[in-house]
């Protein structure tokens, strides 16, 4: 037999591979960067390469809310793909994430590249196609020791929203003037997903369908390196690692150093081409829910790459040149390949350091001991399950530890629902990041919020201890199944959580009438706090199979019903008292469109559709002035600027509607529409006047940004005093931990109800509050109600639905809908 030289064989193989599949340009019919590719064509190209090449497996991991496929490609050598499951398990075994001993003779590097998380940062998906093609045609040698995973579009819905709009408005040839319509997206833009969430801030909170489905696959692989591809303003060139300070203190020296090595490799290629770039600025590694920080806190070298862009096929820059999509694509393509290249040269090192990161079995382990309502603990368990973080339940007995909120050592008597989450587990570093009461801030200049502790976000009490805590395996809390009680005068259930809120929503939509008690009462041997739901037989005499329907819905929602044979209470008001108010079925409108924050509108939209399951009507600001307000009972104003909508005429109109029984719920900056206006008690607190003439500005130019943060609050947790007797605060205690996102503050109401407020010396629980901002928020409103005629204005200075992760604020919002001034709606309608 004639032996063929190895080089000839390799060249022949390369020729076969190159001949087997088309390049992106051949497949699409245009050069990458000269057109935007709709998502379905991107999927078709990946499918094409996977079909023609033995080096690619293309898989579907889920579906977007609008029905587009979520996909990923696994690229490696044929031998590796044939042993892919063994490689995956070996990788996790080496790190101690799963049990077992690997039998593979050598380790493999795992690289994950995520493209187009922001829909209008669209160049990266184009680059993903070129990177895929080049890997299987020219860079096959790197694949011997690597498994490369490519997610070509993390946010397909946002991408197609942008691409479809751009194709509709683009001039031919494209117009490079910044004023051109093709460079000015209409509200809400292509950046967010279907529900207008920023998916790059959802990794840890996992509220969105795209994130939840992606995490299932991500946690099956836990890559050594993860890159998130983005675009920034058109006048910045290109950003890559190393990241800016602050870096969270759990980030290892190796992670810092390897970021630098990757950056140096990119710089080598960029310098050769004469491309500009910057590093170590702006993009820090602190907030845990980014596409670079979440992987970092899971052991990877997590990085964001930011290309100048978001601007069509070409646009003029302030530097005097035209930035074109072709170049944007090429830059992302180069950094993607450069990342893979340096990974291929450091597989053993990456694997060894990854295993060290996951070795969290040392003696300095912290146990977080959490107590609170069963529903809130179950909700936290669901989140921990999504991240495959271990937890257990404490055995009965006393547990001593440190109570960070009270700032002292304390103890609890472990009960049935005492949850224990320990850092002594493979993902222990992520546990610390998510659970620690206050994150260390080596630098107060950050890119996002500076506080997020999950016990606070979920409304739980927490102790931390370095002592061992005896535990037992966690099991789901069992809810006793309810049985119909035909002889009952009423059924009662307590009000504590969003599960109770969803139960109420289901009852109202079914046509079952519900009351709530404004004060505590006792009946049938049970005590019920304010807000408890009361479903009487007398209110529901016309409901067919009332008892059966009610108990079926309660069982579906895992709510425990207590029946009473009498309306005569042993304590507190009787069931027919005026203090036991009917909950009518409100017709709710939410403003959207120009002027509103797309993010806050999205949070509201998502909340009603996916969490409360209650119908609402979205109304665009463009025609709000023409609608018949009498068809609505509640109007919700998301954070936004409504100065034009609520001019003199518009303000009179909405005020008269409120006086006749309507209710406005205003969030964040929407409060400015009413602050200081005639007839309103709401007042924006005046900032200290700064006399520029008597106080010259002597701040050095280089310190201007740092000086400015004195006036800022960057996502801080602040203890808020609550009037727990007010219906808005039912289900809460005398204090509430609010996530404050802005330093703007409002004076306490004189004629309304200050339901939540900050005292003279607010307790800053966690996060950064500038020295001047801290002074301004003293004695200020957080949540308030201003009655007006038969209706009311509800003021939410802080957004209780922020990014859908601040779980403890959601019931406050529900109370505002159903409990505050909701018993006077004249018409009862079944939705």
Rosetta blueprint (number, residue, H / E / L):
1 X L
2 X L
3 X L
4 X L
5 X L
6 X H
7 X H
8 X H
9 X H
10 X H
11 X H
12 X H
13 X H
14 X H
15 X H
16 X H
17 X H
18 X H
19 X H
20 X H
21 X L
22 X L
23 X L
24 X H
25 X H
26 X H
27 X H
28 X H
29 X L
30 X L
31 X L
32 X L
33 X L
34 X L
35 X L
36 X L
37 X L
38 X L
39 X H
40 X H
41 X H
42 X H
43 X H
44 X H
45 X H
46 X H
47 X H
48 X H
49 X H
50 X H
51 X H
52 X H
53 X L
54 X L
55 X L
56 X E
57 X E
58 X E
59 X E
60 X E
61 X E
62 X E
63 X E
64 X L
65 X L
66 X L
67 X L
68 X L
69 X E
70 X E
71 X E
72 X E
73 X E
74 X E
75 X E
76 X L
77 X L
78 X H
79 X H
80 X H
81 X H
82 X H
83 X L
84 X H
85 X H
86 X H
87 X H
88 X H
89 X H
90 X H
91 X H
92 X H
93 X H
94 X H
95 X H
96 X L
97 X L
98 X L
99 X L
100 X L
101 X L
102 X L
103 X L
104 X L
105 X L
106 X L
107 X L
108 X L
109 X E
110 X E
111 X E
112 X E
113 X E
114 X E
115 X L
116 X L
117 X L
118 X L
119 X L
120 X L
121 X L
122 X L
123 X H
124 X H
125 X H
126 X H
127 X H
128 X H
129 X H
130 X H
131 X H
132 X H
133 X H
134 X H
135 X H
136 X H
137 X H
138 X L
139 X L
140 X H
141 X H
142 X H
143 X H
144 X H
145 X L
146 X E
147 X E
148 X E
149 X E
150 X E
151 X E
152 X L
153 X L
154 X L
155 X L
156 X H
157 X H
158 X H
159 X H
160 X H
161 X H
162 X H
163 X H
164 X H
165 X H
166 X H
167 X H
168 X H
169 X H
170 X L
171 X L
172 X L
173 X L
174 X L
175 X L
176 X L
177 X L
178 X L
179 X L
180 X L
181 X H
182 X H
183 X H
184 X L
185 X L
186 X L
187 X L
188 X L
189 X L
190 X L
191 X L
192 X L
193 X L
194 X L
195 X L
196 X L
197 X L
198 X L
199 X H
200 X H
201 X H
202 X L
203 X L
204 X L
205 X L
206 X L
207 X L
208 X L
209 X H
210 X H
211 X H
212 X H
213 X H
214 X H
215 X H
216 X H
217 X H
218 X H
219 X H
220 X H
221 X H
222 X L
223 X L
224 X L
225 X E
226 X E
227 X E
228 X E
229 X E
230 X E
231 X E
232 X E
233 X L
234 X L
235 X L
236 X L
237 X L
238 X E
239 X E
240 X L
241 X L
242 X L
243 X L
244 X E
245 X E
246 X E
247 X E
248 X L
249 X L
250 X L
251 X L
252 X L
253 X H
254 X H
255 X H
256 X H
257 X H
258 X H
259 X H
260 X H
261 X H
262 X H
263 X H
264 X H
265 X H
266 X H
267 X H
268 X H
269 X H
270 X H
271 X H
272 X H
273 X H
274 X L
275 X L
276 X L
277 X L
278 X E
279 X L
280 X L
281 X L
282 X L
283 X L
284 X E
285 X E
286 X L
287 X L
288 X L
289 X L
290 X L
291 X L
292 X L
293 X H
294 X H
295 X H
296 X H
297 X H
298 X L
299 X L
300 X L
301 X E
302 X E
303 X E
304 X E
305 X E
306 X E
307 X E
308 X E
309 X L
310 X L
311 X L
312 X L
313 X L
314 X E
315 X E
316 X E
317 X L
318 X L
319 X L
320 X L
321 X L
322 X E
323 X E
324 X E
325 X H
326 X H
327 X H
328 X H
329 X H
330 X H
331 X H
332 X H
333 X H
334 X H
335 X H
336 X H
337 X H
338 X H
339 X H
340 X H
341 X H
342 X H
343 X H
344 X H
345 X L
346 X L
347 X H
348 X H
349 X H
350 X H
351 X H
352 X H
353 X H
354 X H
355 X H
356 X H
357 X H
358 X L
359 X L
360 X L
361 X L
362 X L
363 X L
364 X L
365 X L
366 X L
367 X E
368 X E
369 X E
370 X E
371 X E
372 X L
373 X L
374 X H
375 X H
376 X H
377 X H
378 X H
379 X H
380 X H
381 X H
382 X H
383 X H
384 X H
385 X H
386 X H
387 X L
388 X L
389 X L
390 X L
391 X L
392 X E
393 X E
394 X E
395 X L
396 X L
397 X E
398 X E
399 X E
400 X E
401 X E
402 X E
403 X E
404 X L
405 X L
406 X L
407 X L
408 X E
409 X E
410 X E
411 X E
412 X E
413 X E
414 X E
415 X L
416 X L
417 X L
418 X L
419 X E
420 X E
421 X E
422 X E
423 X L
424 X L
425 X L
426 X L
427 X L
428 X H
429 X H
430 X H
431 X H
432 X H
433 X H
434 X H
435 X H
436 X L
437 X L
438 X L
439 X L
440 X L
441 X L
442 X L
443 X L
444 X L
445 X L
446 X L
447 X L
448 X L
449 X L
450 X L
451 X L
452 X L
453 X L
454 X H
455 X H
456 X H
457 X H
458 X L
459 X L
460 X L
461 X E
462 X E
463 X E
464 X E
465 X E
466 X L
467 X L
468 X L
469 X L
470 X L
471 X E
472 X E
473 X L
474 X L
475 X L
476 X L
477 X L
478 X L
479 X L
480 X L
481 X L
482 X L
483 X L
484 X L
485 X L
486 X L
487 X L
488 X L
489 X L
490 X E
491 X E
492 X E
493 X E
494 X L
495 X L
496 X L
497 X L
498 X H
499 X H
500 X H
501 X H
502 X H
503 X H
504 X H
505 X H
506 X H
507 X H
508 X H
509 X H
510 X H
511 X L
512 X L
513 X L
514 X E
515 X E
516 X E
517 X E
518 X L
519 X L
520 X L
521 X E
522 X E
523 X E
524 X L
525 X L
526 X E
527 X E
528 X E
529 X L
530 X L
531 X L
532 X L
533 X E
534 X E
535 X E
536 X E
537 X L
538 X H
539 X H
540 X H
541 X L
542 X L
543 X L
544 X L
545 X L
546 X H
547 X H
548 X H
549 X H
550 X H
551 X H
552 X H
553 X H
554 X H
555 X H
556 X H
557 X L
558 X L
559 X L
560 X L
561 X L
562 X E
563 X E
564 X E
565 X L
566 X L
567 X L
568 X L
569 X L
570 X L
571 X E
572 X L
573 X L
574 X L
575 X L
576 X L
577 X L
578 X L
579 X L
580 X E
581 X E
582 X E
583 X E
584 X L
585 X L
586 X L
587 X L
588 X E
589 X E
590 X E
591 X E
592 X E
593 X L
594 X L
595 X L
596 X E
597 X L
598 X H
599 X H
600 X H
601 X H
602 X H
603 X H
604 X H
605 X H
606 X H
607 X H
608 X H
609 X H
610 X H
611 X H
612 X H
613 X L
614 X L
615 X L
616 X L
617 X E
618 X E
619 X E
620 X E
621 X L
622 X L
623 X L
624 X H
625 X H
626 X H
627 X L
628 X L
629 X H
630 X H
631 X H
632 X L
633 X L
634 X E
635 X E
636 X E
637 X E
638 X L
639 X L
640 X E
641 X L
642 X L
643 X L
644 X L
645 X L
646 X L
647 X L
648 X H
649 X H
650 X H
651 X H
652 X H
653 X H
654 X H
655 X H
656 X H
657 X H
658 X H
659 X H
660 X L
661 X L
662 X L
663 X E
664 X E
665 X E
666 X E
667 X E
668 X H
669 X H
670 X H
671 X H
672 X H
673 X H
674 X L
675 X L
676 X L
677 X L
678 X L
679 X L
680 X L
681 X L
682 X L
683 X L
684 X E
685 X L
686 X L
687 X L
688 X L
689 X L
690 X L
691 X L
692 X L
693 X L
694 X L
695 X L
696 X L
697 X L
698 X L
699 X L
700 X L
701 X H
702 X H
703 X H
704 X H
705 X H
706 X H
707 X H
708 X H
709 X H
710 X H
711 X H
712 X L
713 X E
714 X E
715 X E
716 X E
717 X E
718 X E
719 X E
720 X E
721 X E
722 X E
723 X L
724 X L
725 X L
726 X L
727 X H
728 X H
729 X H
730 X L
731 X L
732 X L
733 X L
734 X L
735 X E
736 X E
737 X E
738 X E
739 X E
740 X E
741 X L
742 X L
743 X L
744 X L
745 X L
746 X E
747 X E
748 X L
749 X L
750 X L
751 X L
752 X L
753 X E
754 X E
755 X E
756 X E
757 X E
758 X E
759 X L
760 X L
761 X L
762 X L
763 X L
764 X E
765 X E
766 X E
767 X E
768 X E
769 X E
770 X L
771 X H
772 X H
773 X H
774 X H
775 X H
776 X H
777 X L
778 X L
779 X L
780 X E
781 X E
782 X E
783 X E
784 X E
785 X E
786 X E
787 X E
788 X E
789 X L
790 X L
791 X E
792 X E
793 X E
794 X E
795 X E
796 X E
797 X L
798 X L
799 X L
800 X L
801 X L
802 X H
803 X H
804 X H
805 X L
806 X L
807 X H
808 X H
809 X H
810 X H
811 X H
812 X H
813 X H
814 X H
815 X H
816 X H
817 X H
818 X H
819 X L
820 X L
821 X L
822 X L
823 X L
824 X L
825 X L
826 X L
827 X L
828 X L
829 X L
830 X L
831 X L
